[in-house]
Amino acid sequence: MSGRGRPRGSGGRLTARPRTLRTRLVVASVALLAVVVAVIGTVTTLALHELLCQQLDRKVSEIAQRAVGRPFPLPDTASPGGPAGGIATPADTCATPAQKVGALLTKGPRRRN
C-alpha cells in the first residue's frame, strides 16, 4: 500500500483532517431537519390521538344514551320540523332496545312531519 489518503502524524497514527465548511453545514442541516421532522411528527400524533379519543368518547356516550332510551341531541338542530331545543325523544321510552330495533325492522323508520 502506498499510504495515499492516510496522512501519518508522529508515531504512524492517523491525524484527523479538519472538516470542510461544506461538510459541517450539510451535517448540521441534516441534523436540524431530523429534529424538526421528529417534533412535527410527535405533535401531529398527539393532536390526532386527542381528537380521535374525543370523537370516540362522544360516540360511545351517544350510543349509551340511546341504549337506555334517554333523549339525545340531534346533529342538525336547525332543520325545519325538528324538535325544539335539538332534543329528540324515542317514541317508546319504556321499550327495550331490542323492542325498538324490532319495531324499526318491521315498521320501518318514522317520518317527521
C-alpha positions, -999 to 999 in steps of 0.1 A, spaced: 0 0 0 13 34 -9 -3 52 20 -21 78 -1 -52 92 16 -38 83 50 -17 111 63 6 100 91 15 120 120 41 112 146 43 75 155 23 63 125 -11 73 138 -38 88 116 -43 125 120 -77 140 119 -82 162 89 -103 193 97 -138 191 82 -146 214 55 -173 241 58 -195 223 33 -193 190 54 -202 208 86 -231 227 70 -245 195 55 -243 176 87 -258 205 107 -287 209 81 -295 171 82 -294 170 120 -317 201 122 -341 186 96 -343 153 116 -351 172 148 -378 193 131 -394 162 115 -394 144 148 -410 173 166 -437 177 139 -444 140 139 -448 139 177 -471 170 178 -492 156 150 -495 122 166 -505 137 200 -531 160 184 -546 133 163 -548 109 193 -566 136 214 -591 143 185 -598 106 179 -603 99 216 -628 128 219 -647 116 189 -648 80 203 -659 93 237 -687 113 222 -699 84 200 -699 60 229 -718 84 251 -744 89 224 -748 51 219 -751 46 256 -778 72 259 -797 57 230 -794 22 245 -811 33 278 -837 53 260 -827 87 272 -830 118 250 -801 125 228 -790 157 209 -797 157 172 -767 165 150 -787 191 129 -808 213 152 -816 239 125 -837 215 103 -873 226 97 -898 205 116 -872 193 141 -879 192 178 -874 224 198 -841 226 215 -825 200 194 -836 171 217 -853 141 203 -870 115 224 -875 80 212 -911 71 205 -914 45 232 -892 54 262 -904 23 280 -894 -1 253 -862 -20 255 -835 -16 228 -844 -50 214 -881 -39 211 -871 -7 194 -849 -25 169 -877 -50 162 -902 -21 156 -877 -4 133 -872 -36 113 -909 -44 110 -925 -9 107 -896 10 92 -884 44 103 -909 70 114 -910 102 93 -914 136 109 -940 160 96 
